[in-house]
């Protein structure tokens, strides 16, 4: 897994990063909330480890920003010295998935991280098919159906559609999309992503009236979310 570690104590950050990397995880460590959020806006992580007390903010404030606008679905575990019951309850109420009090035992921390990562995997992540919201994608035969009707997509359009539907709710940067779909972040202009996003949106009818919204997030990338489709005959024409 790709793990983001927010820990301002240099020694503790180095130790936990060594534990994670020895267990086969890729880990990026950040000493401040600002540097962490800047990275999270550009890269996708499979799990986030948060300290509570930070030099420029608090772990709770970072958690709130992650849940409200950056990546609401990513698993978050607190590893902190604050161990009062009220602190644990507050963190869980704000959206943390787990909570550990320092000093932590490496095997226990790694076991909890592995469990969180396993539960957070999207459905059919490693399977040949994906069925969601009226769409059926067969990755082996590279076909897609919408409510039983075949939709013709190019090779890259199919890859992009599959990537989007496996990452519902996540904020995906253009760079991440280029790496995941095209296998490069440097050789193609980001306009390539924008053009293919527009084609996939139109061909798959990813619009609010069909229960979906694929939107551009300024200076970041794109996010696909499920929405409640308006009832037939509704006079509410608002969008956004």
N, C-alpha and C positions, 0 to 999 in steps of 0.2 A: 504493500500500500504506500501511497504518497502521504506523508504525515507532515503537518505544519505544527511546529512547537513554538509557543510564545512563552519565553522564560527569560527574565532579565538578569538572573544570576548566572554569570558566565560558566562557572564550574558545574553547576547543576545542569545547565543546558548541554554542556559537552558530555556529561555522564549519560544523560537520558538519550542524547543523540547516538552515542555509542551503543547503548542497549538496543535501540530501535534498528540501527543499521546492522548490528550483529544478528538480529532476528530476521533480516531480509527486507526491511522496509527502507524506503527512501525518505530522508528527513531533512527539512529545511528549518533552521532555527532563527528566531527573531527576538531581539531584545526589547523592542518597543511596540506598542499597539499601532503606531503609525506605519512602521515598516511592515508589520504583519498584514494590515489591511491593504496596503499597496500591492503586496504580493498576491493576496487572496483575490483581488479584483482582476488579476492577470492570469492566474494559474488555478487549476482545479486540484484540490486535495481530497483524499479519501477520508481523512480524519484530522481533527484539530485537537491539540493538547494546550490548555490554557492555564496560566498562573493567574492568581487573583490580583495581587499587589504589583503594580507596574509603575515605571517612572513617569509616564505621560498620561495614563488613564487607569482604568480598572478592568479586570477580566470580565466583570458583569457587563460593563458598557460595551466591550468588544463582542461579547455573546449577543447582546441585543442588536448590534449592527449586523452581525452575521445572520441572525434569524430574520431580521426585518428587511434586509435588502441585498446582502451579498450572496449568500448561499444557504437558504433556509433548511436544506435537507442534510447537509454534511454532519456526521456525528461529532459531538464535542464532549471532551472529558476534561474536568478540572483536576489539576494536580497542584495543590497549594498548602500552605501552612495554616490557613484559616479552617478550623475544624469544628466550630460551634454548630450546633444543630440548626440554628436559624440561618447560618450561611449556606449550609447544604441545601436546606429547603428552598432558599431564595434562588440558588443556582438552578435547581431542578425545575422550579416554577418558571424561570426565565427561558428554559429550553435546553439546559445541559442534559446529556444522556447518561453521564456517570460522574462520580466525584470521588477523589482520593486525597487523603491528607498526608503531607510529608512528615517524616521520611517514608518513601514508598519502597516496596520490595520489587526488584526488577521483574521477576517471573510473574508476580501478580499483575503488575502494570501491563506487561506484554499480553497476558491472558485476557485482560479486560479490553485492551485495544483490539486484539484479534476478534473477540466476540462482537464488539461494536461494528467493526468493519464487515464482518460476515452478515450481520443482520441488515446492514445498509445497502448491500448489493442490489441493484435493480433486478426485477424479475426477468428470468430467462437471459441473464447476462452472458452465460456461456452456452446457451441452447441455440438451436437452429431457427427457432421461430420466436416472434414477439407478438402478443395479442394485447392491444390496449386501445380503448376509446374508439372502437369501430374500425381500427386498422389491424391488419395481419401481415407481418413481414416474415418472409422465409429467406433467411440469410444464405442458406445452402444453394437455393435456386435463384436467389436475388430477385424475388418477386414481391410485390406489395398489392394488397387489396384494401379497398375502403368500402365497408358495408357490402362485401362480397363482389365488388366490381374491381377488376384489374386496373391498376394505374401504371401507365408506362413512364418509367424513369430511366435516365441515363445511369451509367455505372456510378459516377460521383454523386449524382442526385440521390441514388439509393443509399450510398454510404452516409451521406449527410442526413437523410431522413432517419436512418437507423440510429445514428449518433444522437440526434435531437430527441428521439422518442425514448432512448435509454437514459437520457439525462433531463427528464422533465423537472422543471422548477429550478434547475441550476443556471447560474449566470455563466455563460460560455464566452470567453474572449475569442476574438478573431484568430489570434495566434494559436490558441488551443485547438480551434476547429481546423486550422491549416495542418497542424501536427497530426491530429487524430484522423482526419479524413484524407488529406493529401500527402501526409508523411513528410511535410516540410513546413518551416515557418519563415524561410528566407527567400525562396526562389519564386514565390508567387505574390502578387499584389493582393492586399486585403479586399480589393474590389471583386476579386474572384469569389470570395465568401459571400459578399453582399448579393452578387448576381445569382448565385446558386440558392441562397436563402429565399430570394424572391420567387424563383422558379418552383422550389419545393413548397413554399407557402401556397402558391396558386394551384399547382397540380394536386396537392393533397387537401385543398380547401381548409387550411389551418386558420379559420376565422371564428370570431366569437359566436356567430350564429350556428356554427357546427360544434361548439363546445371547446374551442381551442384559441389560443392567442400566442402568436410568435412575434415578439417585439424586439426592436433594437434598443439597447441601453446605451445612452450617450457615453462615448469614450471607453466603453468596455466591450460590448459584444452583443450577444443575443440571448434571450430566454424564452423557452417554450413552456406555457402553463395551460392547465385545463381550467375552463371557466364554465359557469352555468349558462347554457344557451337560452336566449330569450324565448318566451312562450309565443306561439303563433298568435298573430293579431295584436301583439304588444305595440304600443305607440312610442315606447322609449327608444329613441334613436341614438342615444349617447354612446360614445366609444372613447375609452380612456377616461 
